Amino acid sequence: MSNYIINPYFEFGQPPPPATRNAWVEIGRTTLGAPSATIDVVIPKKRWLMVLINSQGTNAGANMLLQFNGDVGNNYSNRTSINGGAEILVVNTNAVLVGGDNDQDNDWGVAYIDNNPVGEKFVQSHDIEQNTAGAGFIPARREASTKWANQVDQITTVRLTTLTAVTWNVGTEVVVLGFDPTDGLEAPSNFWQPLGGTFTNTGTAIELTGIPIRKYLWVQNFVSNIGGFLRTAFSFNGGIGSYAYRESSSGAPDTSTINRAGDFIMGTNSSNTYRYMDWFIVNEQARNKLLISHFVATLASGAGVAPTREEEVVKWDNTTQQITSMRSVDDVAGANRFAQGSLIKVWGHD
């Protein structure tokens, strides 16, 4: 996974001079103006890639697949899990599997690619499938670890395809970001622009308001717990609307919630001392907002106790607004509080 290269919190401190600061830079984008079974994005060579896949649905059920550099041969292999189920292994196949549009509905996927110039290309991807719009229907999720076996050519074309006659709907978009350690003057073109951040002293909530409207959001949330049991509940735009979500905690079978009014739960009810959440959100006004989250929390200090982990996908049913505020509260009754240093930080781009 390549995002370790960039310190996500540099905007809170004193960043290095722009001339020496690397960044994720948009290196290619294709948005459909007419239905098509394929979407090609031509890009320059970069060592690391991040691919944002914003599907507006299809005219029939189809999977979300990637091919590179026009290679349609059986030079790919896939290991995937759908809704936390048993892993599905496919080798010697003709595309990388990153998500599903099996119900013709919207999808949101994020993939990281190790674009090694002298080795196989590894892909990690996560996807949320909307299901029927509205908080009464559970979204689906998919995790995949895949690769392209080419060891000679760096990726210069990313193709989103259904491998069938099924077509992506108008507005479906593929955005490719690139990062290379040798690129030192890219800060003015940084795709992920800081939109706001807030620390908290001790208190009952962390809230960030006045977030500029952007189509794509990347959010980090860190919670330090004073003590006792705590479960974090999040809301957007003052708690209007309802949510449906699906989650797995430390490898347990998925659980799901529909029609939860006002907020959604992120993380189990526990006495974790610290917890960190990383989200990607597609934030378009006229559609349900789709969120992919990864969560890690301590159970106790020291290497003798493993942290908990969680994967979660969330759907917010609001189709008249875009996210402009976020609030996190302790969902467990009692005197639990967020400790000093807890924070929400948001980046975004259209």
N, C-alpha and C positions, 0 to 999 in steps of 0.2 A: 504494500500500500504506500503510495507516494506522498501523501500529504504531510508526512513527518518533516519534510524539507523546510516548511515554512512555519515559523512560530506564530500560532493563531492569535496570540495576545500582544504582539508587538505594538499595536496601536495604543495600549494602555500606558506604556512607558515611553521612553525616548527612543524612537526608531533610528537606525543608522541613516546616514545621508541618502537621499533618493538615488544618487549615482551608483550606490553599491548595494541597493536593496533589490533582491529578486522578487518575482511575483508570478502568480498564475495569470497568463495572458490569453485572451481570446485569439485563437489562430484560425478559426474557421466556423462557419455557421450556415446551415441551409434550412429554410422554412418553406413548407409546401404551399404553393399557390393553387395547386390542382391535385386531386388524389393521385397517389402513386404507390407502387409496391416497393420502391426503393428510394432511399434518400442518400445522396453522396455528399461528403464534405472533404474537399481537398485541402491538405494542410502542409506546412513546412515540417522538416524533421525536428522533433524535440525529444529529449530524453524521457520525459514523463508526460503523460496525457491524463486529463480528466474529461470525461464525456458526459454531458447532460442530455437526457432523452426525454422530451416533453411530448408525449403522444396524445393527440386529440381523438384517439380511437380509430377503429377500422370499420370497413363496410361488412366485415364478417370476422369470426374468431381467427386469430393468428398469433403466433409467438413473435417476440421482439428479438431479433437476431442481428449480429454484427459480422461483417466480412471486411477484410483489410486488403488494400492494394489490388482489388479486383480478383483476388484468389477465390475461386469457386470450387476448388478441389477439396478432397477429404483430408485437410491438413489442420484440423481443429479438434480439440477435445474439451469436454464439459463435465463439471461436477456441480450439481445444483440441488437445492432443497426448496420445496414449496410449502409455505405455511408451517415450517418447522418439521415437516415430514421426513421420511427416510430419504437418504441421498440417492440421486439419480445420476448414474455414470454413463456417458456416451463418448466413445472414442472414434477416431478416424471419420469424423463428420465434416460437413461443409460450411459450418458457421459457428460463431460463439453465441450461446444462449444467455440473454441478459434479463428477459422479462416476458410477460404474457399480456396479450390483449384478447384473451379467449372469449370474452363476453362483449366484444366490440366497444368496450368502455375506455375511458382515459387511463393512461399509465404515466408514471414518473420514475425514471431510473437514473442512477449515478454509477459510473464505472471509472475505476482507476486502471491505467495501463502502464506497465513497465516496458517502455519502447526501446529495449536493449538493442544496440546496433550489431552486437555479435552473439546474440543468443535468442532463445525462444521468447515470445512476447506473452507475458502473463497479465491476466485481467481479473480484477475483483469487482463485482457489481452487486448492487442492491436495488430492488424495484418494489414499488407499491402499485397494485392494480386496483382502481377505484371501486369496481363492482358497480351496481346500479347507484346513481347519485342519491345522496341523502344519508342521514345518520342512522337510518333503519337497516342499512346493509353493510355487512362487514367487509372491509377491504382485504385483499390478498397480498401476500408478500413472497418475494423470492430472493434467495442468496445464491450466488454462483462464483466459483473459482474455475477459471477457464484459461486456455492458452491457444496461441497460434504457433505452429511448430517451425515457422520460418526463422532461420538463424542468420540470415544474410542481409535482409532488407528491413530498414526501419519503416514504420507505418507512415504513409503519406496520403492515403485515402481511407476514410472511415465510411462504411456503407451500413445504413440501417435497412433491413430487408425483412419481408415476411416469408421469402422463398416460395411464395405461392402467388396466385392471381389476386389475393386479397390486398386491398390498397389502404394506405394510411389516409386519414381524413385531412382536409385542408387545415393549415395551421400547425400541423405536427412539425416539430423542430428538433434538430440535433445541433448542439453547440459543443465545440471541441476547444478545450483549454490546454495550453502547453507550458511546460517549465523546463528550463535547461540551466544547469549550474554555470554555464559560460555566459549566460545572458545577464548582464549586470545593470542595464539601463532601462528596465522595463516598468519601473514603479508607476510612471504616469499612465500606463495602459493596464494597470492591475484590474482584472475582472472583478474580483471580490473587494468592493469598496466598503469601508467601514460606515455603517449607518447609525451606530449608537451603542453605548455600553453603560452599565450601571453596576456599581458595587453596593453592598449594603453593610451597615453596621448591624448590631443585633436587632431583630425585628420579626414580624409575622409574615412578611412578604418581600419578594424582589419584583420590582416593576420597572419596565422600560416603556416609555411613551414617546410619541412624536417620531416614530420610525418612518423615514421616507418610503414612499411606495415603490417597490421593485418587484419584478416578475419572479426572480429567483433569490432565495434567501439561504444563508448558511449561518447557523446559530450554535454558539457554545454556551452551556449553562454549567456552572460549578456551584455546588452547595456544600457548605461546612455546617454541620449540625451541632448545636450546643450540647445536646444530650437527649436521651429518651428516644422513643420511636418517632419516626418521621416518614411521611409519604408525600411526594411532591405532586401537586395538581397544578396544571397550567391552563390559562385561558387567553384568548385573543380578543382584542377590541372591546374590553369591558365585560366579557362574559356572555355575549349574545350568541345565539345559535346552539347547535348540538354537535356531538362528536360520535364517531364509531372508530374503534381501534382494535388491533390484534397485537399480541405480545408473547414473547417467550422469555422466561427467566432462567438463566444458567442451564440452558439446554432442556428444560422441561417442555412438555407439549404446550402448544399455543393455547392461550385463553383469549377471549374476545368480549367486547362490550359494544352495545348499540344504544343509540338514543340517550346518551348521557348529556344532560343539559348543562351548559355553562362552562364546563372545563373537561379536561381529560387527565388521567393518571399516568405518570411516568415514574416507574420504579415501584418495588414492592414495599409494604409496610415493614420497616426495619430500623434498627438503631445504627445504621451505617454512619460512620463519622464523616466521610467525605464521599461525594458522588459527582460524576462528570458526565454530561450528555452532549452529543454532537448530532445536529439535525441538518437535513437538507429539505427545503420546502419549495414547491411550485405554487406561486401566489398570484394567480390570475383572477380578475374580478368575477367573471361570469361562470366560473366553474368551482366545484368543490376543491378546497385546498388540500393538497396531498403532502404528507410529511413522512420522511424516513429517519429513524433515530437509532443510535447506538448508545449504550449506557454502561458505565462501570462504577462500582461502589465498593468501598472497603467494608469489611466486617470487623476487622481489628488491625491495629498497626503491626508491621513486621512481615517478613517473608514467610512466616510459618502459617499464615492464614491467607487462602486465596480470595481475591475479590469476587463479587458477584458480577454477572454481565446480563445484559438484556438487549434484545432486538425488538423494535416496535414500529408499526406503521399506523398512521393516524389520518383520518379524513374529517375535515371540518365542513359542515354543510352550507356555510354562508356563500351565496352566489351574487351578492350585491356590493360587497366591500372587499378591499385587500387588507392584509394585516398591517396595522399601524401601531399596535401596542401588544405587549406580552406581560403577563403577570404570573408569578409562581407563588403558591401558598402551601402551608403545611396542611395536608388533608386529614391528619389524625387529630382527633379532639384532644385538648389538653394544653399544656403550657410549653410545648416544644417551640423552638425558635430557630431561625436561620442565624448562624454565627457570622461575625465580621469576616469579610473576604468573599462571601457568596456573591455571584455575579451572573449577569446575562450579557452576552456580546453578540451583535448581529452584523453580518456583512450581506451585501446584495448587489444585484445587477439586473438590468432588463435584457 
